[in-house]
Amino acid sequence: MGLAMLNMPGCDDTGPFRATIENVLVDQKCRRQGVATNLVGVLEAEAFKRGKTLLMLDVPSNTAAESFFRARGYIEVGSVPNYAFNPVGHLRSQTFFFKSLAA
């Protein structure tokens, strides 16, 4: 159905309050049913519980993922052209976001 990964480095002297959403993957048959929203909510709650108040993430540019995260309060930092390879080996742009979990 879905998978989400959160990276929470514990020994980073410059950002012990920071975590990164690495992946949010939902089976195509289960999309638009709230699965990703629930997964991200669990990641945010776990990060906050562990003292992380800033979440970072990046997604392929010009995809539904951008609007998904914007709708959940993530703020776009910008896009980097030719940042990563897509599944067929072509370079693609990546858009970076952050969200503050601080009250």
C-alpha positions as CSV (number, residue, x, y, z in Angstrom):
1,M,0.0,0.0,0.0
2,G,2.6,2.6,1.1
3,L,6.0,3.3,2.6
4,A,7.6,6.3,4.1
5,M,11.1,6.9,5.4
6,L,12.4,9.6,7.8
7,N,16.1,10.3,8.3
8,M,16.9,11.7,11.8
9,P,20.6,12.0,12.3
10,G,21.4,12.1,15.9
11,C,25.0,13.3,16.0
12,D,24.8,16.3,13.7
13,D,26.2,19.2,15.6
14,T,24.8,21.8,13.2
15,G,21.2,20.5,13.0
16,P,20.2,18.0,15.7
17,F,16.7,19.6,15.4
18,R,16.4,18.7,11.7
19,A,15.1,15.6,9.9
20,T,14.6,14.7,6.3
21,I,11.7,12.9,4.6
22,E,13.6,10.5,2.3
23,N,10.7,8.7,0.6
24,V,6.9,8.6,0.5
25,L,5.8,5.9,-1.9
26,V,2.2,4.8,-2.5
27,D,1.0,2.0,-4.8
28,Q,-0.7,3.5,-7.8
29,K,-3.9,1.5,-7.0
30,C,-4.1,3.2,-3.5
31,R,-3.4,6.8,-4.5
32,R,-5.9,9.6,-3.8
33,Q,-7.2,7.7,-0.8
34,G,-5.3,9.6,1.9
35,V,-2.5,7.0,2.3
36,A,0.3,9.5,1.6
37,T,-1.3,12.1,3.9
38,N,-1.5,9.6,6.7
39,L,2.1,8.5,6.2
40,V,3.4,12.1,6.2
41,G,1.3,12.8,9.3
42,V,3.0,9.8,11.1
43,L,6.4,11.0,10.0
44,E,5.8,14.5,11.3
45,A,4.4,13.3,14.6
46,E,7.4,10.9,15.1
47,A,9.9,13.6,14.2
48,F,8.3,16.1,16.6
49,K,8.2,13.5,19.4
50,R,11.9,13.0,18.9
51,G,12.7,16.7,19.2
52,K,12.9,17.5,15.4
53,T,11.3,20.8,14.6
54,L,12.5,21.3,11.0
55,L,11.6,18.8,8.2
56,M,13.4,18.9,4.8
57,L,12.6,17.0,1.6
58,D,13.1,17.0,-2.1
59,V,10.9,15.7,-4.9
60,P,11.2,15.5,-8.7
61,S,10.2,18.9,-10.2
62,N,7.0,19.3,-12.1
63,T,5.3,16.3,-10.5
64,A,2.2,15.9,-8.3
65,A,4.5,15.5,-5.3
66,E,5.2,19.3,-5.4
67,S,1.5,20.2,-5.0
68,F,1.0,17.4,-2.5
69,F,3.6,18.8,-0.1
70,R,2.6,22.5,-0.7
71,A,-0.9,21.6,0.3
72,R,0.4,20.2,3.6
73,G,2.3,23.4,4.5
74,Y,5.7,22.7,3.1
75,I,7.5,25.7,1.7
76,E,9.4,25.5,-1.5
77,V,13.0,26.6,-1.3
78,G,13.8,26.2,-5.0
79,S,14.6,23.9,-7.8
80,V,18.0,22.5,-8.9
81,P,18.2,21.6,-12.6
82,N,19.9,18.3,-13.6
83,Y,20.0,17.2,-9.9
84,A,19.2,13.4,-10.1
85,F,18.7,10.6,-12.6
86,N,15.2,9.4,-13.3
87,P,14.4,5.7,-13.5
88,V,15.4,5.6,-17.2
89,G,18.7,7.3,-16.6
90,H,17.9,10.9,-17.7
91,L,18.8,13.9,-15.6
92,R,15.9,15.6,-13.9
93,S,15.3,18.7,-11.8
94,Q,14.6,18.4,-8.1
95,T,12.5,20.8,-6.0
96,F,13.4,21.3,-2.3
97,F,11.0,22.0,0.6
98,F,10.9,22.6,4.3
99,K,8.4,22.7,7.1
100,S,8.7,24.0,10.6
101,L,7.1,21.8,13.3
102,A,7.8,24.3,16.0
103,A,4.7,25.7,17.8
